[in-house]
Amino acid sequence: MGVNLDDIIGNKKQDILVDRTKKNMNMLMIGTGIVVFLIVLVAIKIIMDIRAERQRELAAAITRDAEKISSAVTQLYSDYKNGNAELIGVPQDEVGNDKLIVRYVKGQKLEFRLGYYFLTKEQVQGLVSQTAPLESPAPYVVKYTTGEVVNLDGVNGYYEVADLSAIANKQTPPSDYTLFINAPQDMVYISQYPNNIIRLNANIDMSAFNGDGWTPIAAFKGKFDGRGYKISNMQIRNSSLSHVGLFGRIENGAYVENLILENIDVAGGDYTGAIAGSCSGTVTNCMVSGRVSSAGRYVGGLFGSFEGTASYLSTTASVNGAQYVGGFAGSVAGGTISCCKVKGDADITVTGSQDCVGGFVGEIIANRDTKLDRVCAVATISAISKAGGLIGRLNASDGRNIIEVLNSYAQGTIKNCDEDAGGFVGNFNASNQANISLKYNYTTCKSTLNCKRNRGGFIGYISPNAMPSVSYCYWERDSMIDTSLEENGIGYSVDNSVKFDPLTPQQIVLNTSFTGWDRDNAINNWNFDYRSAPTLKWE
């Protein structure tokens, strides 16, 4: 049988062609796969870029909303509090994916996209019934992207710029750590959350606690904002307890502000005050009325002892203690106190059964730098010794720390003091290295004639070698009753170079009498009505 060479060659060519076709098909499939893969990668990249851009746009929108609302936030709080603003949520089908918070203010509607919306208690019941109690009647704040309830404490928090900025930066808003106090029974939660932000949401009548009395919040480290609401009728009756007040201790770094304590009755042991037994934090814009008492030491209308920062505090509370007793604080061991007063329409009494009693502070002791600026006390002061219209005893042993008292005044009467009674400072105990400055101060506070030793128009007693820096300080000298007082305003001092100038009752009402008070200081800080002694402008 013969072999056909042409057939063999033809078959071989056909096999080669088939192989080439297969290879081309494989290459085409691989190339197509690569192209598809690249297209998918590009699509994913585009989608990711779109999502990132949307996130940036959302963050930018929230930031813009924060900027818009910053100028309106104060008015919003005021309107909402006064019933002139209503806050509601907009249904999803009306606005799509972007939830709006709608603000109605006296008929005018403003909208802000914040990433959050409000649900009523009934609407949110199913979301939170397994995880949290629903006791507050206020709406709840819900995160629209997840439906998560992020704040169970009411509606006001997310109108703060700090919250909006935090949301824009993908951080937890400060209001997530806020506890709102709506009723007296809520007050007990403060002790459980002493590091949180606490805000009063209503006036609180503490009469409900008057059976056993209020138990002080032992150590507060958070921020308490009274928001102008009142805590009234707080009663504490525990003479064996130290560090007594609404707070036992306000720790360094803590803040208390915008608080009104009305008609309080606080009685404790050592370190007793209406606001706190001791304070090393910051307290501002608070008012107190009522009474504070103790058989112990360190007793004050606002604080038992103070070593922090205080501004715009006022008290009309009467104070009764043993030693280190003051209308503002029993003792001040450092810090800055500005624009604070112990003053009211009725007579304020500050009484100590022992020594170191002052209309404003019982004792200043220089544990660290201390500054009193634009403070005043108008009170009737009683003590055995070391009693002053503003400061009972000013105690400094060296020059490591600076004590300044400036632009301040005292008025009233000092009674029943056997020794060291001064219209401004009762006892000045300092070494020659002490760094103490008294500037732009005056007093019309009088000590009664039964003070047997060291009765001074400005200072009762200055220890030997004490050399305070004194600039333009004055005391009122009535020629009818002050004939026995020394001209320099000091009851006893070895060094006669220290001097406080006397003014008559007629001179004390004239700004021209306060020689040395520079014009800007007098204009910025003092009121002269030419009928009575000057007062501070901030009052």
HELIX and SHEET records of a PDB file:
HELIX    1   1 LEU A    5  SER A   70  1                                  66    
HELIX    2   2 VAL A   73  LYS A   81  1                                   9    
HELIX    3   3 GLN A   92  VAL A   95  1                                   4    
HELIX    4   4 LYS A  121  VAL A  128  1                                   8    
HELIX    5   5 GLY A  157  TYR A  159  5                                   3    
HELIX    6   6 VAL A  161  ALA A  168  1                                   8    
HELIX    7   7 PRO A  174  TYR A  177  5                                   4    
HELIX    8   8 PRO A  184  VAL A  188  5                                   5    
HELIX    9   9 TYR A  189  GLN A  192  1                                   4    
HELIX   10  10 MET A  206  PHE A  209  5                                   4    
HELIX   11  11 ASN A  511  SER A  513  5                                   3    
HELIX   12  12 ARG A  519  ASN A  525  1                                   7    
SHEET    1   A 3 ALA A  85  GLY A  89  0                                        
SHEET    2   A 3 ILE A 101  VAL A 105 -1                                        
SHEET    3   A 3 GLN A 108  PHE A 112 -1                                        
SHEET    1   B 3 TYR A 116  LEU A 119  0                                        
SHEET    2   B 3 TYR A 140  LYS A 143 -1                                        
SHEET    3   B 3 VAL A 149  ASN A 151 -1                                        
SHEET    1   C 6 THR A 178  ILE A 181  0                                        
SHEET    2   C 6 ILE A 197  LEU A 200  1                                        
SHEET    3   C 6 LYS A 223  ASP A 225  1                                        
SHEET    4   C 6 TYR A 255  GLY A 268  1                                        
SHEET    5   C 6 LYS A 230  SER A 232  1                                        
SHEET    6   C 6 ILE A 204  ASP A 205  1                                        
SHEET    1   D 5 THR A 178  ILE A 181  0                                        
SHEET    2   D 5 ILE A 197  LEU A 200  1                                        
SHEET    3   D 5 LYS A 223  ASP A 225  1                                        
SHEET    4   D 5 TYR A 255  GLY A 268  1                                        
SHEET    5   D 5 GLN A 235  ARG A 237  1                                        
SHEET    1   E10 THR A 178  ILE A 181  0                                        
SHEET    2   E10 ILE A 197  LEU A 200  1                                        
SHEET    3   E10 LYS A 223  ASP A 225  1                                        
SHEET    4   E10 TYR A 255  GLY A 268  1                                        
SHEET    5   E10 THR A 282  SER A 294  1                                        
SHEET    6   E10 THR A 309  THR A 315  1                                        
SHEET    7   E10 GLY A 335  VAL A 342  1                                        
SHEET    8   E10 THR A 370  SER A 382  1                                        
SHEET    9   E10 THR A 349  GLY A 352  1                                        
SHEET   10   E10 SER A 318  GLY A 321  1                                        
SHEET    1   F11 THR A 178  ILE A 181  0                                        
SHEET    2   F11 ILE A 197  LEU A 200  1                                        
SHEET    3   F11 LYS A 223  ASP A 225  1                                        
SHEET    4   F11 TYR A 255  GLY A 268  1                                        
SHEET    5   F11 THR A 282  SER A 294  1                                        
SHEET    6   F11 THR A 309  THR A 315  1                                        
SHEET    7   F11 GLY A 335  VAL A 342  1                                        
SHEET    8   F11 THR A 370  SER A 382  1                                        
SHEET    9   F11 ILE A 402  LEU A 406  1                                        
SHEET   10   F11 ASN A 435  LYS A 439  1                                        
SHEET   11   F11 SER A 469  SER A 471  1                                        
SHEET    1   G12 THR A 178  ILE A 181  0                                        
SHEET    2   G12 ILE A 197  LEU A 200  1                                        
SHEET    3   G12 LYS A 223  ASP A 225  1                                        
SHEET    4   G12 TYR A 255  GLY A 268  1                                        
SHEET    5   G12 THR A 282  SER A 294  1                                        
SHEET    6   G12 THR A 309  THR A 315  1                                        
SHEET    7   G12 GLY A 335  VAL A 342  1                                        
SHEET    8   G12 THR A 370  SER A 382  1                                        
SHEET    9   G12 TYR A 409  LYS A 415  1                                        
SHEET   10   G12 TYR A 442  THR A 443  1                                        
SHEET   11   G12 TYR A 474  GLU A 476  1                                        
SHEET   12   G12 ASP A 501  LEU A 503  1                                        
SHEET    1   H10 THR A 178  ILE A 181  0                                        
SHEET    2   H10 ILE A 197  LEU A 200  1                                        
SHEET    3   H10 LYS A 223  ASP A 225  1                                        
SHEET    4   H10 TYR A 255  GLY A 268  1                                        
SHEET    5   H10 THR A 282  SER A 294  1                                        
SHEET    6   H10 THR A 309  THR A 315  1                                        
SHEET    7   H10 GLY A 335  VAL A 342  1                                        
SHEET    8   H10 THR A 370  SER A 382  1                                        
SHEET    9   H10 TYR A 409  LYS A 415  1                                        
SHEET   10   H10 LYS A 446  SER A 447  1                                        
SHEET    1   I10 ILE A 217  PHE A 220  0                                        
SHEET    2   I10 PHE A 247  ILE A 250  1                                        
SHEET    3   I10 ALA A 276  CYS A 279  1                                        
SHEET    4   I10 PHE A 303  PHE A 306  1                                        
SHEET    5   I10 ALA A 329  VAL A 332  1                                        
SHEET    6   I10 VAL A 361  ILE A 365  1                                        
SHEET    7   I10 ILE A 391  ALA A 396  1                                        
SHEET    8   I10 VAL A 425  ALA A 430  1                                        
SHEET    9   I10 ILE A 459  ILE A 462  1                                        
SHEET   10   I10 ILE A 490  TYR A 492  1                                        
SHEET    1   J 7 THR A 272  GLY A 273  0                                        
SHEET    2   J 7 ARG A 297  GLY A 300  1                                        
SHEET    3   J 7 GLN A 323  GLY A 326  1                                        
SHEET    4   J 7 ASP A 355  GLY A 358  1                                        
SHEET    5   J 7 SER A 385  GLY A 388  1                                        
SHEET    6   J 7 GLU A 419  GLY A 422  1                                        
SHEET    7   J 7 ARG A 453  GLY A 456  1                                        
SHEET    1   K 2 TRP A 526  ASN A 527  0                                        
SHEET    2   K 2 THR A 535  LEU A 536 -1                                        
END                                                                             
